[in-house]
Amino acid sequence: MPSWRHIEDYTMKQADTIINARWLVPVEPEGAILNHHALIIRDGRIARIMPQSEAKRQYRADCIRELSNHALIPGLVNAHTHAGMVLLRGMADDLPLLTWLNEHIWPAEQIHVSAEFVQQGSELAIAEMLLGGTTCFNDMYFFPETTARIAARAGMRTVVGMIVIDLPSAYAASADEYLSRGLALYDTFRNDPLVSAAFAPHAPYTVSERNLERIRTLADELDVCVHIHLHETAHEIAQSVERYGARPLARLDAIGLLSPSLIAVHMTQLEVAEMERLAEAGVHVVHCPESNLKLASGFSPVAALLERGVNVALGTDGAASNNDLDMFGEMRLAALLAKAVAGDATALPAQQALHMATLAGAKALGLGERIGSLVPGKYADLLAVDLANLGSQPVYSPISALVYAANRSQVSNVWVAGRELVADGRLTTLDPAAIRSQSQSWRDKIMS
């Protein structure tokens, strides 16, 4: 006769992975903290969240992670990147935006950007992001199909931009070719579980209104997002008023681009009426505080946008203007900067900063039903942060510790769709030594 222990085992449910964490921060509902809970992963999704004592009685799994000093949170969503540009990190620092672009970045890109450049830059960027807890990124750069393939191979989730710019490049010679290649990209990855596509016109000052109208029509037909730099600098606004007699946001509104499908990046120059129009139209804003500060682009009125109900996500921008892809740094700076800009120490509290880096980013990318919070049924995109580090002690609130004290070096484990891509601080799908060697070779080539 079998023992009672064996009979009990027969009734237990099988999981793929069980993660037992000291704190579980689901983000939804905002501010919630679950102590000594287990997260159960099955078939790439979150199956259950329950007290560890109950999980031990009800579930078994081949992989069990005991994270007794860790906070388990949703994967960070970097809502604006130029992944391949990481190979230009530190090449042209401490310059104004237009000088940086016109005299340094664009000339370097004309010489060096190729599919190989983007491939090896994307490998470096993806490795850096995964090690820092980012599980999904929204990219805008040349050769997006190359970035998509690298992300899928590494197991990372991405939204790649069908880039459009009225300037020829190594990728395309005209707007027609950019759009043609973008649509081919969309068709290639339309059913991919990790990769999706969005239109990515560079900016209203580099893409004509005719081409923006074409993009709006195609985006409506395909039901995809439009990702664009907008109201980044005072110069951009002045130039638009001088040339067109209207601010860029008004021009986009006139051609029907303001909608819940629009992802507007930077937005440092906003009037009250414009913020209200953004809220009314359901436009998503991506705040890039570090890049905005480094390029002296201005201050996005994040607290005022949030008060009006605008969904505000976080992005790093490219590492050429940041100079890192660190979402922990963006969270902390976003919270601190919002308080200074608003003149209010209660503006953008820690739980809201964490929300911006996770669920708000997922919603902006049209992925809010799939990722961004730890909710049963969503994909198991998540990370563990070791808060035993002396710099995080003592922990009164894990959310406060995550935003104001922790850093990306404390990320120990990262999962995307239940697959462990970082295990005890080590990449499982990418080769750091090879990536380092490639990056140094590009540095030597670009410097010469």
N, C-alpha and C positions, 0 to 999 in steps of 0.2 A: 504494500500500500504506500502511495506517495505521502510525504510529510505535508503538514499544513503549509509550510513554507513553499513547497513546490506547487501546491494547489493555488496559493496566492499569486505565484509567478505567472501561472497560466492566464490569469485575469488581467495582468498588467498590459498597458498599451505600449506599442513600440514607437519610439521617436528616432529621428536621425541624430539629433544633438540636444543635450540638456545643458543649459548654462545657469549655474547657481551664482548669483551676484549679491554683494552686500547691499547695494542700492540699485534699484531699477527705476529709471526716469523715463516714463513713456512719452512725455511731451504732450500727449493728448489723454486726459484733460491737462491743460497748461498748469504747471506748478506741482503736479502730482509726484510723489516719491513713494516707492514701494520698498519696504525693508525686507531683506532675506527672502526674496522671491526667485522663482525659477522661470526661465523662458524656454519653452519647448518648441523645437524646430522640426518640421516634417515636410518633405517635398519642397524645400526651399522657402517655405512660408512659416509664419508664427502660428503655431497650432494652439497653444495655451500659455497663459501667464498665471502663476498660482504660487502660494506659499511653498517653500522648499520642502517642508515636512509632508505636504500633500503630494507634491510631485514625486517624492521618493516612494510613496505608497502606490501611485497610479501609473508611473511611467518608467520605462527602461530604455537605454540607448547605448550604442557602441561607443559614442563620443560624449563624455561628460566633462564640462569645464567648471572647475571650482575657483571662483573669483572672489575670495573672501574680503579683499580690500578695495574692490572695484565698483565703479558706477557703470552700469550698462545703459547706453543711450542709443537713439536712432542714428544711423549713418549720417554724417554731415553732407549737405548738398551745396556744392560750390556752383552758384548760379550764373557765374560769368568768368570764363577763362579764355586764354589763347594758348593752349597747351604747348604747341610746337615752339612758341617764342621763348620757352624756358632756356633754350640754347643761347639766347641773347641776354641772359641775366647778368646785370652788372656792367654791360658793355657801354652804356651811355647814361650815367646817373647824373642827378642834380641839375636837370635842364627843364625848361618850360615845355608843355605838351607839344606845341607845334614845332619848336626847334628840335625836340627829341624825335618826333616823327619824320619831319621833312629832311633833316640834315644827318640823321643817324640810322633810325630804324628802317625806314622805307628804302634807303640806298643799300643797307646791308641785306635786306630781304630780296631786293632785285638781283643781287649777286649770288646769294647762297640758298634761298628757299627752293626746295625740291621735295619730291616724295620721300627721299631718303632723309633729308633734314627733318621733315615732319614726323616720320616714323621714329627716329631716334630721339627727337625732342619729346614726342608724346610718351615714349617709354620712360624717360626721366621724369616727366610731369606726373604720370600716373603712379609711378613708384613713390614719388614724394607725397602725393595726395593720399594714397592708401596708407602709408606709414603714419600720416597725420590724422587718420580717421575719416577722410572724405570717401564716400562710397558712390557718389554720383556727381558728374560735372557737366555743365552746359558750355559747349565750346564754340568759338568763332575763329576759324583760321583756314588757311589754304590747305588743299588736299585733305578735306574732312573724311573722305572714305578711308584714308590711311589711318587717321586717328581712331576712327570707328573700329577698324580691324584690330588695332593694338589693344584698345579697351576691351573688346569682346574676348580676345585671346587671354588677357590678364584676368578676366572675370569681373571687370568693373562696369558699372552702369553709366551710360552717357547719353546726352542729347547733343548731336553734332550739327553744326550750322551749315545750311546750304548757302554759302557765302555769296554776296553780290556786292560789287564795287565798280564804279565807272572808270576804273583804271586797269590797264592790262597788267598781267603778272605771269609768273611761270605756270600758274594754274589755268588761267583762261585769258583770252585776248579781248573779250567784249562781254557786256551784260548778257547777251544771248547765250554765249558759251557758259558763263557762270550758272545761269538758270538751267541750261540743258544738263550740265554735269550734276547740278543739285538734284534735279528730278530723277536722274539715274541713281544717285545715292539713295534717295527716298525709296525707290522701287527695290533696291538691293536689300535694304534693312527694314522694310516695312513690317515684317513679321518676326524680327529678331527679339528675343526675350530681354536683352540688355541694351540694345541700341535703338534710339529713335532719332528723328530729324526735325529741325525747325529751320525756317528761312532766317537768314542772318545778313540783312543789308547792313553795311558797315555803319553808316550815319547819314543824316539828311544832307550833309555837306559833301558827301562823296557818292551819293546815289541820287539820280534825277527823280523828279516827281513822276515822270512817266514810268520808270522802272519800279518805283515804290507802289504805284497803282497796279502794275502787273503782279507784283508780289502779293499785294492784298487779295487780288482775285484768286491767285493760285492757293494762297493760304486758306481762303474760305472754302475752296473746292476740296482741298485735301484735309481740312480740319487740323491744321498744324499751327504751332506758335510762330510769332515773328519776334526775333531777338535783335535789338538795335541799340547802339550808343545814342544817347539823347540828352540834350541840355547838360553837356559835360562841363563846358567852360563859358565864362562871360563873353569871350571872343566869338564863340559859336553863335550865341544869341545875337550879338551886334551885327555879325556878318549876315545872318539870315534876315534881320530887319532891314539892313541896307540893301540887300539884293532882291528880296521878295516882298518887303513891306509887312512881314509877319514873323512871329517867333516860330521856331521849329515845331513845337507841339501843336500850334494852331494849324500849321501846314499839314501835319499828319492827320489832324482831326478832319480837315477839309476833304481829304481823300478817303476817309473811312477807316483809318488804321487804329483808331483808339477803341479798344475792345478788350475783353478778358483774354484774348489771344496774344496781346502785345506785352513783351518783356522789355521794359525801358531801363537801360543801364546808366548809372551815375546820377542824373537828375539833381545836380547841385544848384541849378539856377531856376527857382520856381516861385511864382507869384501865388497868392492865396487862391485866386480864381482858377489857376491851373491845377492846384492840388485838389480842389473840389471837383474839377472836371475829370481828373484821373480816378477819383473815387467813384464818381457817377458812371464812368465808362467801364470800371472793373479792371483797369490797367494794372499790371504788376510792375513794381519797381525793384531793381537790384542795386543795393548800396555797396560800394567798394571803398570803404573808408581809408585803407592804407594807401592805395593807389591815388585816390583823390588828394590826400595830404602830400604825398611825395611829389606829385606833379603840380601842386598848388592850384588844383582845379576848382576848389570851393567846398562848401559844406552842404550836404544834402539835409533838408529839414525833416529828418526821420520821425521825430516825435510828432510833429504836426501832420505828417502823412498818416501815421498810425492812428492818431486821434480821429481822422476823417474816414478811417476804415480801409485805407489802401493796404494791400498785401505787400509787405516789404521783405525781400529776401537778401541774402548776403553773397558776395562774390569776392574773389581775390583780385580779379583782372589778371593780366599776364605777369609772369615773373620778371619780365623785362622792365616793368614799371612798379613793382611792388616791394621787394624783390623775392617774395616767396609765395607758396601756395598753401598757406597755413590758416585754416579756418578758425582755429582756436584764437590766433592773434586777431582775426577780423571780429570775432564775437566780442572779445574784451574791448577792443578799440571802439567798436560800434556803440557799446553801452556807455563808455566813458565820454565819447565825443557827443553823443546825443544829449547828455546831461549839460555839457558846456554850451552847446548850441542853443538848447532850450532855456538855459539858465535855471534848471530845475533838477535837483538831485534825485527826484523820484522818476524822472523820464527814463524810459527803456530799462526796466529792471532785468535782473539776470535771467529769469525764466522767459522773458520776451526775447532776449538776445539768443537764447538757445532755440526758441521757436523759429526765429528768423533763419538760423543756420540749418534747420532741419525741415519742419513741416511747411513753413512759408516758401522755402526753395522748391520743395516738391510740388506745391500747388502752382507756383509760377510756371513750372515746366509741364504742367498737365499730368503730373504723376501723384497727386495727393491721395488718390484712392489706393495707390500701390505701395508707397514708401513714405518716409518722413516722420512716422510715429510708431511706437511699439504697440500694435493693436492686432489681435488675432485675425488672421486672414490676409494681412499685408505680407509682402515679401520680407524675409529676415535679413534686412540690410541694417547692420548695427555694429557698434564698437564698444570695447571695454576700456575704461580709463582707470589706471592704478592711482588711487588717492592716498596710498600709504607714504608717498613721497613727502619728505619733511617740509617741502615748500607748500604743501597743501594742508598741512596739519595745523590745528585741529579742525575737524570737519563738523561744523554745526549744520550746514545745509550743503548737500552734494551739488545742487545746482549753482549756488554761489561759488563753491570751490571750482567747479568746472569752468565757469565764465571768468572769474577774477583771479584765480590762483594757479590752476592747472595749465599745462602746455602740451604741445603735440608729442613731446618725447615720452609722455606718460601713457600714450595709447599702446596697449599690449596686444589686443586681438581685434580683428576686423572681419566681418562676414558680409558677403553680398549674395542675396538669394540663398542663404544658408551655407554657402561655401566659404571656408575660412581662408582669406587671402593674406592675412597677417596673423601669425601664430607666435605668441611670446615675443613680439617685436621684430619678427623676421618675415620677409616676403616669401610667399609660397609659390607664386606663379611668375615671378620676374627675377632676373639675375642681376643683383646690384653691382657686382664687379664688372660685368660686361657693359652695363649702362654707364658706369663711371668712366670706363675707358673710352667709350664712344663720345661722351660729353667732353672729355679732355681733348680728343682729336678735333672736335668741332671748334673748340676754343683756339687751338693752334692754327687751324685753317682760317678762321675769321680774323684773328689778329694779324695774320700774314697778308 
